[in-house]
Amino acid sequence: MSVRTTLTRSLAALVAAAGPVALPATALAAPSDGPTPSPGAATVTRAGTSFLTATTIAAGQPVQVDASTGDYLYWSFTADAGQVHDISATVSFPGARSGASTWTVEVFDGLRRRQACTAGAQTPTVDKAASSVSLGCTLREVRPWAEPWSGDPLPGTYFVRLSVADVPEPDLGAPVEVELLVNADGEGAPADDGELAVPLVPNTRAGAVLTDEQATAPVEDADEESWLDDLLPALGSRWIWTSVGGVLAAVAGVVGFALTRRPRRV
Amino acid sequence: MINLRRSTTVLAGLVVIPALLGPVPAMADEPEPAEPPRVELVLDVSGSMGARDIEGRSRISVAQQAFNEVVDALPETTQLGIRVLGATYKGENKKVGCQDTQQIVPVGPVDRTQAKDAVAGLKPTGFTPVGLALREAAKDLGSGATTRRIVLITDGEDTCAPPDPCDVARELAAQGTRLVVDTLGLAPDEKVRRQLLCIAAATGGTYTAAQSTDQLTNRIKQLVDRAQETYTRTPTVVGGSSVCEGAPLLAPGVYTDREKFSEHRWYRVPVRPGQELRASVSVALDRPVNPDYGVLLRAVATDGRELVRGVDAGSGRADVVSAGLRWSDDHEDDQDDTDERDDADGSVTTAATDPEIVPPTMVCLVVSNSFAPRDGTEASPGMPVELTVDVVAASPTPKGPDLGRGWVLLALLTVAGLVTGLLTGLLTRWWVATWREK
C-alpha cells in the first residue's frame, strides 16, 4: 500500500509543487470492488486449451465462452510494472448437476510460475443446487524488476487458467457458460527502481537443437552501454521530486536570507 | 539498449514522464504457417446411433444436422476430412465388423455439397471400432510440423477392444506428430464417458457430453475454429538424456519430450555473459495418477552445483503442472571486463584470448516429476513434457538511487535551504557591519 501511495503522491507532486496538498491517496490505492468492462471493448468468445494456445485478451475486455465441465480454459493478458490485476469470473450451469463441485482460477506468469492471489475466491465450492459460481483473484502489484531467483510478479504475459478442480465424474462434459474479466488498476510509472530488460513474454516458436559448434560459436560482446548511462540515474519520478526539492530549497534559502535583513523602514 | 533511449530522453523527462515501455505483445511473433489446418471428424454410425433420445430425434440425425451446419460454416483455409465407423457391415461377425471404418471425405479443401451428401446417406449399422478408426484417422491426417485435430463423435463404447481406444490415443499422441483428439459423447453412459475422457486426456483434448443439437453444433464449430487458430504452435520434439554431459543443446524455443515416472531428463542451454536464461516446463497428466503430484525444474552448472530451481505441486484434477525459472550470471555485472571472470562457474571454454569473444556458460536443465501411478496405470510411453527455453538480455540489479523522492525529502531540502539562507544572511549582515565599522 505504501508503494502505491507514494506513486499517487509523486503524481500529485507534479501539480502541487508550490503548495503541496496531501491527496486522498488511499481512495486510489484500493482496487475497486467490482471490475467493470471497458466501454466499447469487444467481447472475446474464445478460450485456449493450453499455455501455448491461450487466447490473448486485454484488461477490461469481457470474455464469454461456452465450454464443457472439465475443460481447461486458458487466456493470457499483458501486464506492465505498477499494475495490479483483478480477475473475476462467473461459471453458470444451465443444466442439473449430480453433486457439489469446486472451481478454480489459477494465474501463471510468462514463465508458467504460479502467481499468488492476494484476495478473491480462487477455489470456491458450490453445491448441486447452485446455478452459478463466482471466482476472483487479485494479483500482487507487478514490479519493474526482481532478482532472477525471486518469484515476484514481473511485466510480461500472464496466463489465466479456469477449470474445475473437483467434480463428480457424471457431471464432466456437461455444458457451462463462462464469463471472465481482467481489470488492471494503477496505470503509470512503478514506484520501485530497476527495469526488466525483456518482459516475461514466452517464446512460442518451435525450438532448434544446436550442435556443439553452434552452441560455442564466438559472438561479439554487444555491450553498447555508454559512460553517460552509468552516470545519469534512470528517468522517473525521483527526478521530479528532487528538482522540486531543489527549487523549494532555493526559495527557502532566499526567504531565509531575506529574514535576516533589517526590518524595512516604513 | 533501453539505457541508450534513457539518456536521450533524460532532459525532456524533467517536464513529462513518458512511458518507458510501450505495450508488449502477449506472445512472440509466429512464423508463417507452412500448411493449412487439418481436422478430421470421426463419426460413429454404429447400430446404437439409431436410438431416439436427443430432443426426440435419433442420435444420427442430430449428428447429421450438426455436420451440415459445421460444413456450411467451415473456414476457407481449413482442410476437413470425415471418417465413419460401423457404417457398412450389417452382419454379426465381430472380426469383420471391427474392421469397418472408411474415410468418406478425404482430408483436403472441402467440397461442401459432396461432404453433405456423404453424411446424409449414413444409416446406423454396425460395430464400434473406435481404436481402429482413430489410428486410421491419424493416418488420414498425415504427418507434418503442425497440430492435427480429430473430433470423435460417438455414442457407444468400443465394442472391438483390444486395442483399447485410450491406449491407441496415447500411442498416437506419442508419435512425433502432434495430435489432439476432442471427443463428443452423444447421450453417453458411464463406460462411454470414461473412455472418451481417457482419450481426451491422453491427447490433451476435451470431452463434451452433447445433450442437444445446438450444443453439438456449437461445440464442433468451436473445435474446428480452435484448430484454425492454434494449430501452428507446435513444439520441436527433443529427447532429453539421463545426465547433463552430452545432453541436447537447446536454442530458444519450445520443445516437447516424454518423461516417465521418477525419470530425470537433462538438457543444456548455452548462456553468454550478460544474458539471462528463462525456462519453463509443463508436465501433462495424460493418465490416471495419484492425487498429489509435483514437477521440479532445476538449472544446474556443469560441475553439479544447483543454480536455481522452479517447483510446483498440485492435488486433484489438472491438465498440466508447470514450473519456471530465471537465471543470469550476476557476477558479470560487478566486473567491467567480462574476460577476467574466473572460470569456476562451469564455463566449458576457458577465458577467451580475443577480448571481443565471449564464451558461453553451459547451463544444464533437469526436469523431474513426482507423479505416482495408480494401479494399472501404464508407465510407457512417458508423460508429455513441454519445455520452453529463452535466452534474453540480463536485467542488472538497479543501483542505489542517486535521486530522492517523498515529502520528507522536500521538507529536508526546504529546511536545509532555509537554514543556509539564514546563515548566509546572518554572515552577510555581520560582514557588512564589520566592514562599515572599519
HADDOCK unambig.tbl for C-alpha pairs under 7 A between the chains (distance, minus, plus):
assign (segid A and resid 52 and name CA) (segid B and resid 233 and name CA) 6.50 0.50 0.50
assign (segid A and resid 53 and name CA) (segid B and resid 230 and name CA) 5.60 0.50 0.50
assign (segid A and resid 56 and name CA) (segid B and resid 26 and name CA) 6.70 0.50 0.50
assign (segid A and resid 68 and name CA) (segid B and resid 208 and name CA) 5.67 0.50 0.50
assign (segid A and resid 71 and name CA) (segid B and resid 206 and name CA) 6.09 0.50 0.50
assign (segid A and resid 77 and name CA) (segid B and resid 26 and name CA) 6.28 0.50 0.50
assign (segid A and resid 78 and name CA) (segid B and resid 26 and name CA) 5.56 0.50 0.50
assign (segid A and resid 111 and name CA) (segid B and resid 279 and name CA) 6.66 0.50 0.50
assign (segid A and resid 111 and name CA) (segid B and resid 280 and name CA) 5.28 0.50 0.50
assign (segid A and resid 111 and name CA) (segid B and resid 324 and name CA) 4.94 0.50 0.50
assign (segid A and resid 111 and name CA) (segid B and resid 325 and name CA) 6.79 0.50 0.50
assign (segid A and resid 112 and name CA) (segid B and resid 280 and name CA) 6.16 0.50 0.50
assign (segid A and resid 112 and name CA) (segid B and resid 322 and name CA) 5.86 0.50 0.50
assign (segid A and resid 112 and name CA) (segid B and resid 323 and name CA) 5.80 0.50 0.50
assign (segid A and resid 112 and name CA) (segid B and resid 324 and name CA) 5.67 0.50 0.50
assign (segid A and resid 113 and name CA) (segid B and resid 322 and name CA) 6.78 0.50 0.50
assign (segid A and resid 113 and name CA) (segid B and resid 323 and name CA) 5.27 0.50 0.50
assign (segid A and resid 113 and name CA) (segid B and resid 324 and name CA) 5.31 0.50 0.50
assign (segid A and resid 148 and name CA) (segid B and resid 326 and name CA) 4.94 0.50 0.50
assign (segid A and resid 148 and name CA) (segid B and resid 327 and name CA) 5.31 0.50 0.50
assign (segid A and resid 148 and name CA) (segid B and resid 328 and name CA) 6.80 0.50 0.50
assign (segid A and resid 149 and name CA) (segid B and resid 308 and name CA) 6.52 0.50 0.50
assign (segid A and resid 149 and name CA) (segid B and resid 326 and name CA) 6.48 0.50 0.50
assign (segid A and resid 149 and name CA) (segid B and resid 327 and name CA) 6.79 0.50 0.50
assign (segid A and resid 157 and name CA) (segid B and resid 26 and name CA) 5.32 0.50 0.50
assign (segid A and resid 165 and name CA) (segid B and resid 316 and name CA) 6.25 0.50 0.50
assign (segid A and resid 165 and name CA) (segid B and resid 317 and name CA) 5.11 0.50 0.50
assign (segid A and resid 166 and name CA) (segid B and resid 316 and name CA) 6.76 0.50 0.50
assign (segid A and resid 166 and name CA) (segid B and resid 317 and name CA) 6.43 0.50 0.50
assign (segid A and resid 173 and name CA) (segid B and resid 207 and name CA) 5.51 0.50 0.50
assign (segid A and resid 173 and name CA) (segid B and resid 208 and name CA) 3.98 0.50 0.50
assign (segid A and resid 173 and name CA) (segid B and resid 209 and name CA) 4.58 0.50 0.50
assign (segid A and resid 174 and name CA) (segid B and resid 208 and name CA) 6.41 0.50 0.50
assign (segid A and resid 174 and name CA) (segid B and resid 209 and name CA) 5.55 0.50 0.50
assign (segid A and resid 193 and name CA) (segid B and resid 398 and name CA) 6.41 0.50 0.50
assign (segid A and resid 194 and name CA) (segid B and resid 397 and name CA) 6.84 0.50 0.50
assign (segid A and resid 194 and name CA) (segid B and resid 398 and name CA) 4.62 0.50 0.50
assign (segid A and resid 195 and name CA) (segid B and resid 395 and name CA) 6.78 0.50 0.50
assign (segid A and resid 196 and name CA) (segid B and resid 395 and name CA) 5.25 0.50 0.50
assign (segid A and resid 197 and name CA) (segid B and resid 393 and name CA) 6.17 0.50 0.50
assign (segid A and resid 197 and name CA) (segid B and resid 394 and name CA) 6.34 0.50 0.50
assign (segid A and resid 197 and name CA) (segid B and resid 395 and name CA) 5.00 0.50 0.50
assign (segid A and resid 198 and name CA) (segid B and resid 392 and name CA) 6.74 0.50 0.50
assign (segid A and resid 198 and name CA) (segid B and resid 393 and name CA) 6.72 0.50 0.50
assign (segid A and resid 201 and name CA) (segid B and resid 26 and name CA) 6.31 0.50 0.50
assign (segid A and resid 201 and name CA) (segid B and resid 27 and name CA) 6.07 0.50 0.50
assign (segid A and resid 201 and name CA) (segid B and resid 28 and name CA) 6.86 0.50 0.50
assign (segid A and resid 202 and name CA) (segid B and resid 27 and name CA) 6.31 0.50 0.50
assign (segid A and resid 202 and name CA) (segid B and resid 28 and name CA) 6.73 0.50 0.50
assign (segid A and resid 203 and name CA) (segid B and resid 28 and name CA) 5.59 0.50 0.50
assign (segid A and resid 203 and name CA) (segid B and resid 253 and name CA) 5.65 0.50 0.50
assign (segid A and resid 203 and name CA) (segid B and resid 390 and name CA) 6.36 0.50 0.50
assign (segid A and resid 204 and name CA) (segid B and resid 27 and name CA) 6.90 0.50 0.50
assign (segid A and resid 204 and name CA) (segid B and resid 28 and name CA) 6.08 0.50 0.50
assign (segid A and resid 204 and name CA) (segid B and resid 233 and name CA) 6.88 0.50 0.50
assign (segid A and resid 204 and name CA) (segid B and resid 253 and name CA) 6.15 0.50 0.50
assign (segid A and resid 204 and name CA) (segid B and resid 254 and name CA) 5.97 0.50 0.50
assign (segid A and resid 205 and name CA) (segid B and resid 30 and name CA) 6.44 0.50 0.50
assign (segid A and resid 205 and name CA) (segid B and resid 253 and name CA) 5.08 0.50 0.50
assign (segid A and resid 205 and name CA) (segid B and resid 254 and name CA) 6.01 0.50 0.50
assign (segid A and resid 206 and name CA) (segid B and resid 234 and name CA) 6.34 0.50 0.50
assign (segid A and resid 206 and name CA) (segid B and resid 235 and name CA) 4.69 0.50 0.50
assign (segid A and resid 206 and name CA) (segid B and resid 236 and name CA) 5.28 0.50 0.50
assign (segid A and resid 206 and name CA) (segid B and resid 253 and name CA) 5.07 0.50 0.50
assign (segid A and resid 206 and name CA) (segid B and resid 254 and name CA) 4.83 0.50 0.50
assign (segid A and resid 206 and name CA) (segid B and resid 255 and name CA) 6.61 0.50 0.50
assign (segid A and resid 207 and name CA) (segid B and resid 235 and name CA) 6.66 0.50 0.50
assign (segid A and resid 207 and name CA) (segid B and resid 236 and name CA) 5.51 0.50 0.50
assign (segid A and resid 207 and name CA) (segid B and resid 251 and name CA) 6.11 0.50 0.50
assign (segid A and resid 207 and name CA) (segid B and resid 252 and name CA) 5.89 0.50 0.50
assign (segid A and resid 207 and name CA) (segid B and resid 253 and name CA) 3.70 0.50 0.50
assign (segid A and resid 207 and name CA) (segid B and resid 254 and name CA) 4.82 0.50 0.50
assign (segid A and resid 207 and name CA) (segid B and resid 255 and name CA) 5.76 0.50 0.50
assign (segid A and resid 208 and name CA) (segid B and resid 236 and name CA) 6.98 0.50 0.50
assign (segid A and resid 208 and name CA) (segid B and resid 250 and name CA) 6.28 0.50 0.50
assign (segid A and resid 208 and name CA) (segid B and resid 251 and name CA) 5.46 0.50 0.50
assign (segid A and resid 208 and name CA) (segid B and resid 253 and name CA) 6.92 0.50 0.50
assign (segid A and resid 209 and name CA) (segid B and resid 248 and name CA) 6.54 0.50 0.50
assign (segid A and resid 209 and name CA) (segid B and resid 249 and name CA) 5.59 0.50 0.50
assign (segid A and resid 209 and name CA) (segid B and resid 250 and name CA) 4.83 0.50 0.50
assign (segid A and resid 209 and name CA) (segid B and resid 251 and name CA) 6.07 0.50 0.50
assign (segid A and resid 210 and name CA) (segid B and resid 249 and name CA) 5.12 0.50 0.50
assign (segid A and resid 210 and name CA) (segid B and resid 250 and name CA) 5.81 0.50 0.50
assign (segid A and resid 210 and name CA) (segid B and resid 251 and name CA) 6.27 0.50 0.50
assign (segid A and resid 211 and name CA) (segid B and resid 249 and name CA) 6.74 0.50 0.50
assign (segid A and resid 215 and name CA) (segid B and resid 270 and name CA) 6.05 0.50 0.50
assign (segid A and resid 216 and name CA) (segid B and resid 359 and name CA) 6.60 0.50 0.50
assign (segid A and resid 216 and name CA) (segid B and resid 360 and name CA) 6.24 0.50 0.50
assign (segid A and resid 218 and name CA) (segid B and resid 357 and name CA) 5.55 0.50 0.50
assign (segid A and resid 218 and name CA) (segid B and resid 358 and name CA) 6.24 0.50 0.50
assign (segid A and resid 218 and name CA) (segid B and resid 359 and name CA) 6.38 0.50 0.50
assign (segid A and resid 219 and name CA) (segid B and resid 357 and name CA) 5.81 0.50 0.50
assign (segid A and resid 219 and name CA) (segid B and resid 358 and name CA) 6.39 0.50 0.50
assign (segid A and resid 220 and name CA) (segid B and resid 356 and name CA) 5.45 0.50 0.50
assign (segid A and resid 220 and name CA) (segid B and resid 357 and name CA) 5.29 0.50 0.50
assign (segid A and resid 220 and name CA) (segid B and resid 358 and name CA) 6.73 0.50 0.50
assign (segid A and resid 221 and name CA) (segid B and resid 356 and name CA) 5.88 0.50 0.50
assign (segid A and resid 221 and name CA) (segid B and resid 357 and name CA) 6.46 0.50 0.50
assign (segid A and resid 221 and name CA) (segid B and resid 358 and name CA) 6.33 0.50 0.50
assign (segid A and resid 224 and name CA) (segid B and resid 1 and name CA) 6.99 0.50 0.50
assign (segid A and resid 228 and name CA) (segid B and resid 7 and name CA) 6.98 0.50 0.50
assign (segid A and resid 229 and name CA) (segid B and resid 3 and name CA) 5.95 0.50 0.50
assign (segid A and resid 229 and name CA) (segid B and resid 4 and name CA) 6.93 0.50 0.50
assign (segid A and resid 229 and name CA) (segid B and resid 7 and name CA) 5.93 0.50 0.50
assign (segid A and resid 233 and name CA) (segid B and resid 402 and name CA) 6.29 0.50 0.50
assign (segid A and resid 234 and name CA) (segid B and resid 6 and name CA) 6.86 0.50 0.50
assign (segid A and resid 235 and name CA) (segid B and resid 6 and name CA) 6.67 0.50 0.50
assign (segid A and resid 235 and name CA) (segid B and resid 10 and name CA) 5.93 0.50 0.50
assign (segid A and resid 235 and name CA) (segid B and resid 13 and name CA) 6.66 0.50 0.50
assign (segid A and resid 236 and name CA) (segid B and resid 17 and name CA) 6.77 0.50 0.50
assign (segid A and resid 238 and name CA) (segid B and resid 403 and name CA) 5.59 0.50 0.50
assign (segid A and resid 238 and name CA) (segid B and resid 404 and name CA) 5.33 0.50 0.50
assign (segid A and resid 238 and name CA) (segid B and resid 405 and name CA) 5.05 0.50 0.50
assign (segid A and resid 239 and name CA) (segid B and resid 14 and name CA) 6.58 0.50 0.50
assign (segid A and resid 239 and name CA) (segid B and resid 403 and name CA) 6.48 0.50 0.50
assign (segid A and resid 240 and name CA) (segid B and resid 14 and name CA) 6.33 0.50 0.50
assign (segid A and resid 241 and name CA) (segid B and resid 404 and name CA) 6.56 0.50 0.50
assign (segid A and resid 241 and name CA) (segid B and resid 405 and name CA) 5.11 0.50 0.50
assign (segid A and resid 241 and name CA) (segid B and resid 406 and name CA) 6.72 0.50 0.50
assign (segid A and resid 242 and name CA) (segid B and resid 403 and name CA) 6.21 0.50 0.50
assign (segid A and resid 242 and name CA) (segid B and resid 404 and name CA) 5.60 0.50 0.50
assign (segid A and resid 242 and name CA) (segid B and resid 405 and name CA) 6.46 0.50 0.50
assign (segid A and resid 245 and name CA) (segid B and resid 409 and name CA) 6.92 0.50 0.50
assign (segid A and resid 245 and name CA) (segid B and resid 410 and name CA) 4.66 0.50 0.50
assign (segid A and resid 245 and name CA) (segid B and resid 413 and name CA) 5.66 0.50 0.50
assign (segid A and resid 245 and name CA) (segid B and resid 414 and name CA) 6.82 0.50 0.50
assign (segid A and resid 246 and name CA) (segid B and resid 413 and name CA) 6.74 0.50 0.50
assign (segid A and resid 248 and name CA) (segid B and resid 414 and name CA) 5.36 0.50 0.50
assign (segid A and resid 249 and name CA) (segid B and resid 413 and name CA) 5.15 0.50 0.50
assign (segid A and resid 249 and name CA) (segid B and resid 414 and name CA) 4.21 0.50 0.50
assign (segid A and resid 249 and name CA) (segid B and resid 416 and name CA) 6.68 0.50 0.50
assign (segid A and resid 249 and name CA) (segid B and resid 417 and name CA) 4.16 0.50 0.50
assign (segid A and resid 249 and name CA) (segid B and resid 418 and name CA) 6.80 0.50 0.50
assign (segid A and resid 250 and name CA) (segid B and resid 417 and name CA) 5.95 0.50 0.50
assign (segid A and resid 252 and name CA) (segid B and resid 414 and name CA) 5.65 0.50 0.50
assign (segid A and resid 252 and name CA) (segid B and resid 417 and name CA) 5.17 0.50 0.50
assign (segid A and resid 252 and name CA) (segid B and resid 418 and name CA) 4.47 0.50 0.50
assign (segid A and resid 253 and name CA) (segid B and resid 417 and name CA) 4.36 0.50 0.50
assign (segid A and resid 253 and name CA) (segid B and resid 418 and name CA) 4.46 0.50 0.50
assign (segid A and resid 253 and name CA) (segid B and resid 420 and name CA) 5.96 0.50 0.50
assign (segid A and resid 253 and name CA) (segid B and resid 421 and name CA) 3.89 0.50 0.50
assign (segid A and resid 254 and name CA) (segid B and resid 421 and name CA) 5.83 0.50 0.50
assign (segid A and resid 255 and name CA) (segid B and resid 418 and name CA) 6.82 0.50 0.50
assign (segid A and resid 255 and name CA) (segid B and resid 421 and name CA) 6.92 0.50 0.50
assign (segid A and resid 256 and name CA) (segid B and resid 418 and name CA) 4.82 0.50 0.50
assign (segid A and resid 256 and name CA) (segid B and resid 419 and name CA) 6.70 0.50 0.50
assign (segid A and resid 256 and name CA) (segid B and resid 421 and name CA) 4.35 0.50 0.50
assign (segid A and resid 256 and name CA) (segid B and resid 422 and name CA) 4.39 0.50 0.50
assign (segid A and resid 257 and name CA) (segid B and resid 421 and name CA) 4.29 0.50 0.50
assign (segid A and resid 257 and name CA) (segid B and resid 422 and name CA) 4.91 0.50 0.50
assign (segid A and resid 257 and name CA) (segid B and resid 424 and name CA) 6.41 0.50 0.50
assign (segid A and resid 257 and name CA) (segid B and resid 425 and name CA) 4.42 0.50 0.50
assign (segid A and resid 260 and name CA) (segid B and resid 422 and name CA) 6.32 0.50 0.50
assign (segid A and resid 260 and name CA) (segid B and resid 425 and name CA) 5.29 0.50 0.50
assign (segid A and resid 260 and name CA) (segid B and resid 426 and name CA) 5.89 0.50 0.50
